Amino acid sequence: MTDFNNPFANLSSSGLPPGEPSPAKPAEPPPKPKSRGRVDILRNTAGRGGKTVTVVKSFVGIGLPEKEKLAAQMQEVCGTGGTVKEGRIEIQGDKRAEVAKILTEAGFKPVFAGG
């Protein structure tokens, strides 16, 4: 069957440089991590003999093992002691900035509350 309507039917590709492959589909950006909720960061001295403690509270949807893991990471970065009590993480000293950075990296939205 002869194609009379195709003006390129008699052309040959010999002697031509190889064509460039079609551009690849651009890579999709990695999905934005879902926020795990707001947590409050407080500086507290009441009932502690005047010593300052950074308290992180208002966690939603995480259990004790993950809180303990976060507390251990905070203690290591801050170079201080700390504990998990009554669903809160307590870190010795005024370490709000360091704690906020760790929580942000973990997907939480830290909010400085109180004094």
Chimera marker file (.cmm) of the C-alpha trace (Angstrom):
<marker_set name="trace">
<marker id="1" x="0.000" y="0.000" z="0.000" r="1" g="1" b="0" radius="0.5"/>
<marker id="2" x="1.462" y="3.308" z="-1.024" r="1" g="1" b="0" radius="0.5"/>
<marker id="3" x="0.930" y="6.339" z="1.143" r="1" g="1" b="0" radius="0.5"/>
<marker id="4" x="0.306" y="9.230" z="-1.307" r="1" g="1" b="0" radius="0.5"/>
<marker id="5" x="-0.567" y="11.765" z="1.372" r="1" g="1" b="0" radius="0.5"/>
<marker id="6" x="2.625" y="11.484" z="3.436" r="1" g="1" b="0" radius="0.5"/>
<marker id="7" x="5.168" y="14.068" z="2.197" r="1" g="1" b="0" radius="0.5"/>
<marker id="8" x="7.920" y="12.461" z="4.301" r="1" g="1" b="0" radius="0.5"/>
<marker id="9" x="7.539" y="8.925" z="2.984" r="1" g="1" b="0" radius="0.5"/>
<marker id="10" x="10.524" y="9.183" z="0.620" r="1" g="1" b="0" radius="0.5"/>
<marker id="11" x="12.912" y="10.767" z="3.119" r="1" g="1" b="0" radius="0.5"/>
<marker id="12" x="15.698" y="8.759" z="4.686" r="1" g="1" b="0" radius="0.5"/>
<marker id="13" x="17.393" y="9.314" z="8.045" r="1" g="1" b="0" radius="0.5"/>
<marker id="14" x="20.837" y="8.223" z="6.875" r="1" g="1" b="0" radius="0.5"/>
<marker id="15" x="23.545" y="10.797" z="7.546" r="1" g="1" b="0" radius="0.5"/>
<marker id="16" x="21.603" y="12.580" z="10.247" r="1" g="1" b="0" radius="0.5"/>
<marker id="17" x="22.819" y="12.765" z="13.840" r="1" g="1" b="0" radius="0.5"/>
<marker id="18" x="20.856" y="10.630" z="16.260" r="1" g="1" b="0" radius="0.5"/>
<marker id="19" x="17.901" y="12.408" z="17.752" r="1" g="1" b="0" radius="0.5"/>
<marker id="20" x="17.757" y="13.397" z="21.388" r="1" g="1" b="0" radius="0.5"/>
<marker id="21" x="15.478" y="11.352" z="23.554" r="1" g="1" b="0" radius="0.5"/>
<marker id="22" x="12.394" y="13.115" z="24.742" r="1" g="1" b="0" radius="0.5"/>
<marker id="23" x="12.992" y="14.934" z="28.017" r="1" g="1" b="0" radius="0.5"/>
<marker id="24" x="12.345" y="12.803" z="31.062" r="1" g="1" b="0" radius="0.5"/>
<marker id="25" x="9.370" y="13.594" z="33.186" r="1" g="1" b="0" radius="0.5"/>
<marker id="26" x="10.543" y="15.929" z="35.957" r="1" g="1" b="0" radius="0.5"/>
<marker id="27" x="10.900" y="14.184" z="39.283" r="1" g="1" b="0" radius="0.5"/>
<marker id="28" x="8.116" y="14.904" z="41.714" r="1" g="1" b="0" radius="0.5"/>
<marker id="29" x="9.233" y="16.653" z="44.870" r="1" g="1" b="0" radius="0.5"/>
<marker id="30" x="9.230" y="14.441" z="47.947" r="1" g="1" b="0" radius="0.5"/>
<marker id="31" x="5.937" y="14.598" z="49.809" r="1" g="1" b="0" radius="0.5"/>
<marker id="32" x="5.799" y="17.189" z="52.532" r="1" g="1" b="0" radius="0.5"/>
<marker id="33" x="5.855" y="15.459" z="55.905" r="1" g="1" b="0" radius="0.5"/>
<marker id="34" x="2.491" y="15.547" z="57.555" r="1" g="1" b="0" radius="0.5"/>
<marker id="35" x="2.372" y="17.634" z="60.702" r="1" g="1" b="0" radius="0.5"/>
<marker id="36" x="1.993" y="15.476" z="63.775" r="1" g="1" b="0" radius="0.5"/>
<marker id="37" x="0.265" y="18.228" z="65.708" r="1" g="1" b="0" radius="0.5"/>
<marker id="38" x="1.041" y="21.085" z="68.009" r="1" g="1" b="0" radius="0.5"/>
<marker id="39" x="3.094" y="20.645" z="71.162" r="1" g="1" b="0" radius="0.5"/>
<marker id="40" x="3.646" y="23.268" z="73.853" r="1" g="1" b="0" radius="0.5"/>
<marker id="41" x="7.123" y="24.121" z="75.146" r="1" g="1" b="0" radius="0.5"/>
<marker id="42" x="7.229" y="25.797" z="78.568" r="1" g="1" b="0" radius="0.5"/>
<marker id="43" x="9.949" y="27.033" z="80.880" r="1" g="1" b="0" radius="0.5"/>
<marker id="44" x="9.082" y="26.087" z="84.439" r="1" g="1" b="0" radius="0.5"/>
<marker id="45" x="10.700" y="26.786" z="87.809" r="1" g="1" b="0" radius="0.5"/>
<marker id="46" x="7.782" y="26.279" z="90.209" r="1" g="1" b="0" radius="0.5"/>
<marker id="47" x="8.368" y="23.623" z="92.853" r="1" g="1" b="0" radius="0.5"/>
<marker id="48" x="11.888" y="22.882" z="91.661" r="1" g="1" b="0" radius="0.5"/>
<marker id="49" x="13.957" y="24.835" z="94.144" r="1" g="1" b="0" radius="0.5"/>
<marker id="50" x="14.489" y="27.679" z="91.659" r="1" g="1" b="0" radius="0.5"/>
<marker id="51" x="15.949" y="25.415" z="88.974" r="1" g="1" b="0" radius="0.5"/>
<marker id="52" x="14.694" y="25.882" z="85.422" r="1" g="1" b="0" radius="0.5"/>
<marker id="53" x="13.178" y="22.982" z="83.493" r="1" g="1" b="0" radius="0.5"/>
<marker id="54" x="11.978" y="22.912" z="79.891" r="1" g="1" b="0" radius="0.5"/>
<marker id="55" x="8.643" y="21.074" z="79.708" r="1" g="1" b="0" radius="0.5"/>
<marker id="56" x="7.134" y="19.697" z="76.496" r="1" g="1" b="0" radius="0.5"/>
<marker id="57" x="3.462" y="18.753" z="76.721" r="1" g="1" b="0" radius="0.5"/>
<marker id="58" x="0.219" y="18.384" z="74.753" r="1" g="1" b="0" radius="0.5"/>
<marker id="59" x="1.356" y="15.438" z="72.645" r="1" g="1" b="0" radius="0.5"/>
<marker id="60" x="-1.446" y="13.851" z="70.661" r="1" g="1" b="0" radius="0.5"/>
<marker id="61" x="-1.301" y="10.371" z="69.202" r="1" g="1" b="0" radius="0.5"/>
<marker id="62" x="2.108" y="9.155" z="70.384" r="1" g="1" b="0" radius="0.5"/>
<marker id="63" x="2.827" y="6.616" z="73.061" r="1" g="1" b="0" radius="0.5"/>
<marker id="64" x="5.300" y="6.399" z="75.899" r="1" g="1" b="0" radius="0.5"/>
<marker id="65" x="8.041" y="4.615" z="73.888" r="1" g="1" b="0" radius="0.5"/>
<marker id="66" x="8.187" y="7.406" z="71.315" r="1" g="1" b="0" radius="0.5"/>
<marker id="67" x="8.183" y="10.082" z="74.033" r="1" g="1" b="0" radius="0.5"/>
<marker id="68" x="11.091" y="8.299" z="75.728" r="1" g="1" b="0" radius="0.5"/>
<marker id="69" x="12.946" y="8.164" z="72.421" r="1" g="1" b="0" radius="0.5"/>
<marker id="70" x="12.384" y="11.902" z="71.855" r="1" g="1" b="0" radius="0.5"/>
<marker id="71" x="13.454" y="12.644" z="75.439" r="1" g="1" b="0" radius="0.5"/>
<marker id="72" x="16.681" y="10.668" z="74.978" r="1" g="1" b="0" radius="0.5"/>
<marker id="73" x="17.430" y="12.556" z="71.760" r="1" g="1" b="0" radius="0.5"/>
<marker id="74" x="16.773" y="15.892" z="73.490" r="1" g="1" b="0" radius="0.5"/>
<marker id="75" x="19.018" y="14.958" z="76.419" r="1" g="1" b="0" radius="0.5"/>
<marker id="76" x="21.828" y="14.032" z="74.050" r="1" g="1" b="0" radius="0.5"/>
<marker id="77" x="21.577" y="17.219" z="71.973" r="1" g="1" b="0" radius="0.5"/>
<marker id="78" x="21.156" y="19.498" z="75.010" r="1" g="1" b="0" radius="0.5"/>
<marker id="79" x="23.811" y="17.736" z="77.078" r="1" g="1" b="0" radius="0.5"/>
<marker id="80" x="21.533" y="17.618" z="80.109" r="1" g="1" b="0" radius="0.5"/>
<marker id="81" x="19.325" y="15.214" z="82.006" r="1" g="1" b="0" radius="0.5"/>
<marker id="82" x="15.629" y="14.764" z="81.596" r="1" g="1" b="0" radius="0.5"/>
<marker id="83" x="12.689" y="12.452" z="82.056" r="1" g="1" b="0" radius="0.5"/>
<marker id="84" x="9.186" y="11.594" z="80.893" r="1" g="1" b="0" radius="0.5"/>
<marker id="85" x="6.579" y="12.213" z="83.605" r="1" g="1" b="0" radius="0.5"/>
<marker id="86" x="2.795" y="12.099" z="83.350" r="1" g="1" b="0" radius="0.5"/>
<marker id="87" x="2.878" y="12.289" z="79.547" r="1" g="1" b="0" radius="0.5"/>
<marker id="88" x="5.264" y="15.276" z="79.512" r="1" g="1" b="0" radius="0.5"/>
<marker id="89" x="8.939" y="15.460" z="78.604" r="1" g="1" b="0" radius="0.5"/>
<marker id="90" x="11.048" y="17.421" z="81.097" r="1" g="1" b="0" radius="0.5"/>
<marker id="91" x="14.575" y="18.555" z="80.173" r="1" g="1" b="0" radius="0.5"/>
<marker id="92" x="16.855" y="20.218" z="82.727" r="1" g="1" b="0" radius="0.5"/>
<marker id="93" x="17.682" y="23.870" z="82.007" r="1" g="1" b="0" radius="0.5"/>
<marker id="94" x="16.250" y="26.434" z="79.603" r="1" g="1" b="0" radius="0.5"/>
<marker id="95" x="16.713" y="24.490" z="76.352" r="1" g="1" b="0" radius="0.5"/>
<marker id="96" x="13.616" y="25.634" z="74.486" r="1" g="1" b="0" radius="0.5"/>
<marker id="97" x="15.361" y="26.453" z="71.194" r="1" g="1" b="0" radius="0.5"/>
<marker id="98" x="17.156" y="23.092" z="70.998" r="1" g="1" b="0" radius="0.5"/>
<marker id="99" x="13.999" y="21.195" z="71.947" r="1" g="1" b="0" radius="0.5"/>
<marker id="100" x="11.943" y="23.096" z="69.345" r="1" g="1" b="0" radius="0.5"/>
<marker id="101" x="14.427" y="22.157" z="66.611" r="1" g="1" b="0" radius="0.5"/>
<marker id="102" x="14.246" y="18.456" z="67.514" r="1" g="1" b="0" radius="0.5"/>
<marker id="103" x="10.441" y="18.530" z="67.595" r="1" g="1" b="0" radius="0.5"/>
<marker id="104" x="10.272" y="20.289" z="64.221" r="1" g="1" b="0" radius="0.5"/>
<marker id="105" x="12.531" y="17.646" z="62.679" r="1" g="1" b="0" radius="0.5"/>
<marker id="106" x="10.238" y="14.963" z="64.145" r="1" g="1" b="0" radius="0.5"/>
<marker id="107" x="7.230" y="16.525" z="62.390" r="1" g="1" b="0" radius="0.5"/>
<marker id="108" x="5.645" y="18.366" z="65.303" r="1" g="1" b="0" radius="0.5"/>
<marker id="109" x="4.674" y="22.034" z="65.399" r="1" g="1" b="0" radius="0.5"/>
<marker id="110" x="6.313" y="23.430" z="68.551" r="1" g="1" b="0" radius="0.5"/>
<marker id="111" x="4.719" y="26.473" z="70.188" r="1" g="1" b="0" radius="0.5"/>
<marker id="112" x="6.375" y="28.450" z="72.967" r="1" g="1" b="0" radius="0.5"/>
<marker id="113" x="3.815" y="28.854" z="75.728" r="1" g="1" b="0" radius="0.5"/>
<marker id="114" x="4.002" y="30.471" z="79.132" r="1" g="1" b="0" radius="0.5"/>
<marker id="115" x="7.095" y="32.270" z="80.411" r="1" g="1" b="0" radius="0.5"/>
<link id1="1" id2="2" r="1" g="1" b="0" radius="0.2"/>
<link id1="2" id2="3" r="1" g="1" b="0" radius="0.2"/>
<link id1="3" id2="4" r="1" g="1" b="0" radius="0.2"/>
<link id1="4" id2="5" r="1" g="1" b="0" radius="0.2"/>
<link id1="5" id2="6" r="1" g="1" b="0" radius="0.2"/>
<link id1="6" id2="7" r="1" g="1" b="0" radius="0.2"/>
<link id1="7" id2="8" r="1" g="1" b="0" radius="0.2"/>
<link id1="8" id2="9" r="1" g="1" b="0" radius="0.2"/>
<link id1="9" id2="10" r="1" g="1" b="0" radius="0.2"/>
<link id1="10" id2="11" r="1" g="1" b="0" radius="0.2"/>
<link id1="11" id2="12" r="1" g="1" b="0" radius="0.2"/>
<link id1="12" id2="13" r="1" g="1" b="0" radius="0.2"/>
<link id1="13" id2="14" r="1" g="1" b="0" radius="0.2"/>
<link id1="14" id2="15" r="1" g="1" b="0" radius="0.2"/>
<link id1="15" id2="16" r="1" g="1" b="0" radius="0.2"/>
<link id1="16" id2="17" r="1" g="1" b="0" radius="0.2"/>
<link id1="17" id2="18" r="1" g="1" b="0" radius="0.2"/>
<link id1="18" id2="19" r="1" g="1" b="0" radius="0.2"/>
<link id1="19" id2="20" r="1" g="1" b="0" radius="0.2"/>
<link id1="20" id2="21" r="1" g="1" b="0" radius="0.2"/>
<link id1="21" id2="22" r="1" g="1" b="0" radius="0.2"/>
<link id1="22" id2="23" r="1" g="1" b="0" radius="0.2"/>
<link id1="23" id2="24" r="1" g="1" b="0" radius="0.2"/>
<link id1="24" id2="25" r="1" g="1" b="0" radius="0.2"/>
<link id1="25" id2="26" r="1" g="1" b="0" radius="0.2"/>
<link id1="26" id2="27" r="1" g="1" b="0" radius="0.2"/>
<link id1="27" id2="28" r="1" g="1" b="0" radius="0.2"/>
<link id1="28" id2="29" r="1" g="1" b="0" radius="0.2"/>
<link id1="29" id2="30" r="1" g="1" b="0" radius="0.2"/>
<link id1="30" id2="31" r="1" g="1" b="0" radius="0.2"/>
<link id1="31" id2="32" r="1" g="1" b="0" radius="0.2"/>
<link id1="32" id2="33" r="1" g="1" b="0" radius="0.2"/>
<link id1="33" id2="34" r="1" g="1" b="0" radius="0.2"/>
<link id1="34" id2="35" r="1" g="1" b="0" radius="0.2"/>
<link id1="35" id2="36" r="1" g="1" b="0" radius="0.2"/>
<link id1="36" id2="37" r="1" g="1" b="0" radius="0.2"/>
<link id1="37" id2="38" r="1" g="1" b="0" radius="0.2"/>
<link id1="38" id2="39" r="1" g="1" b="0" radius="0.2"/>
<link id1="39" id2="40" r="1" g="1" b="0" radius="0.2"/>
<link id1="40" id2="41" r="1" g="1" b="0" radius="0.2"/>
<link id1="41" id2="42" r="1" g="1" b="0" radius="0.2"/>
<link id1="42" id2="43" r="1" g="1" b="0" radius="0.2"/>
<link id1="43" id2="44" r="1" g="1" b="0" radius="0.2"/>
<link id1="44" id2="45" r="1" g="1" b="0" radius="0.2"/>
<link id1="45" id2="46" r="1" g="1" b="0" radius="0.2"/>
<link id1="46" id2="47" r="1" g="1" b="0" radius="0.2"/>
<link id1="47" id2="48" r="1" g="1" b="0" radius="0.2"/>
<link id1="48" id2="49" r="1" g="1" b="0" radius="0.2"/>
<link id1="49" id2="50" r="1" g="1" b="0" radius="0.2"/>
<link id1="50" id2="51" r="1" g="1" b="0" radius="0.2"/>
<link id1="51" id2="52" r="1" g="1" b="0" radius="0.2"/>
<link id1="52" id2="53" r="1" g="1" b="0" radius="0.2"/>
<link id1="53" id2="54" r="1" g="1" b="0" radius="0.2"/>
<link id1="54" id2="55" r="1" g="1" b="0" radius="0.2"/>
<link id1="55" id2="56" r="1" g="1" b="0" radius="0.2"/>
<link id1="56" id2="57" r="1" g="1" b="0" radius="0.2"/>
<link id1="57" id2="58" r="1" g="1" b="0" radius="0.2"/>
<link id1="58" id2="59" r="1" g="1" b="0" radius="0.2"/>
<link id1="59" id2="60" r="1" g="1" b="0" radius="0.2"/>
<link id1="60" id2="61" r="1" g="1" b="0" radius="0.2"/>
<link id1="61" id2="62" r="1" g="1" b="0" radius="0.2"/>
<link id1="62" id2="63" r="1" g="1" b="0" radius="0.2"/>
<link id1="63" id2="64" r="1" g="1" b="0" radius="0.2"/>
<link id1="64" id2="65" r="1" g="1" b="0" radius="0.2"/>
<link id1="65" id2="66" r="1" g="1" b="0" radius="0.2"/>
<link id1="66" id2="67" r="1" g="1" b="0" radius="0.2"/>
<link id1="67" id2="68" r="1" g="1" b="0" radius="0.2"/>
<link id1="68" id2="69" r="1" g="1" b="0" radius="0.2"/>
<link id1="69" id2="70" r="1" g="1" b="0" radius="0.2"/>
<link id1="70" id2="71" r="1" g="1" b="0" radius="0.2"/>
<link id1="71" id2="72" r="1" g="1" b="0" radius="0.2"/>
<link id1="72" id2="73" r="1" g="1" b="0" radius="0.2"/>
<link id1="73" id2="74" r="1" g="1" b="0" radius="0.2"/>
<link id1="74" id2="75" r="1" g="1" b="0" radius="0.2"/>
<link id1="75" id2="76" r="1" g="1" b="0" radius="0.2"/>
<link id1="76" id2="77" r="1" g="1" b="0" radius="0.2"/>
<link id1="77" id2="78" r="1" g="1" b="0" radius="0.2"/>
<link id1="78" id2="79" r="1" g="1" b="0" radius="0.2"/>
<link id1="79" id2="80" r="1" g="1" b="0" radius="0.2"/>
<link id1="80" id2="81" r="1" g="1" b="0" radius="0.2"/>
<link id1="81" id2="82" r="1" g="1" b="0" radius="0.2"/>
<link id1="82" id2="83" r="1" g="1" b="0" radius="0.2"/>
<link id1="83" id2="84" r="1" g="1" b="0" radius="0.2"/>
<link id1="84" id2="85" r="1" g="1" b="0" radius="0.2"/>
<link id1="85" id2="86" r="1" g="1" b="0" radius="0.2"/>
<link id1="86" id2="87" r="1" g="1" b="0" radius="0.2"/>
<link id1="87" id2="88" r="1" g="1" b="0" radius="0.2"/>
<link id1="88" id2="89" r="1" g="1" b="0" radius="0.2"/>
<link id1="89" id2="90" r="1" g="1" b="0" radius="0.2"/>
<link id1="90" id2="91" r="1" g="1" b="0" radius="0.2"/>
<link id1="91" id2="92" r="1" g="1" b="0" radius="0.2"/>
<link id1="92" id2="93" r="1" g="1" b="0" radius="0.2"/>
<link id1="93" id2="94" r="1" g="1" b="0" radius="0.2"/>
<link id1="94" id2="95" r="1" g="1" b="0" radius="0.2"/>
<link id1="95" id2="96" r="1" g="1" b="0" radius="0.2"/>
<link id1="96" id2="97" r="1" g="1" b="0" radius="0.2"/>
<link id1="97" id2="98" r="1" g="1" b="0" radius="0.2"/>
<link id1="98" id2="99" r="1" g="1" b="0" radius="0.2"/>
<link id1="99" id2="100" r="1" g="1" b="0" radius="0.2"/>
<link id1="100" id2="101" r="1" g="1" b="0" radius="0.2"/>
<link id1="101" id2="102" r="1" g="1" b="0" radius="0.2"/>
<link id1="102" id2="103" r="1" g="1" b="0" radius="0.2"/>
<link id1="103" id2="104" r="1" g="1" b="0" radius="0.2"/>
<link id1="104" id2="105" r="1" g="1" b="0" radius="0.2"/>
<link id1="105" id2="106" r="1" g="1" b="0" radius="0.2"/>
<link id1="106" id2="107" r="1" g="1" b="0" radius="0.2"/>
<link id1="107" id2="108" r="1" g="1" b="0" radius="0.2"/>
<link id1="108" id2="109" r="1" g="1" b="0" radius="0.2"/>
<link id1="109" id2="110" r="1" g="1" b="0" radius="0.2"/>
<link id1="110" id2="111" r="1" g="1" b="0" radius="0.2"/>
<link id1="111" id2="112" r="1" g="1" b="0" radius="0.2"/>
<link id1="112" id2="113" r="1" g="1" b="0" radius="0.2"/>
<link id1="113" id2="114" r="1" g="1" b="0" radius="0.2"/>
<link id1="114" id2="115" r="1" g="1" b="0" radius="0.2"/>
</marker_set>
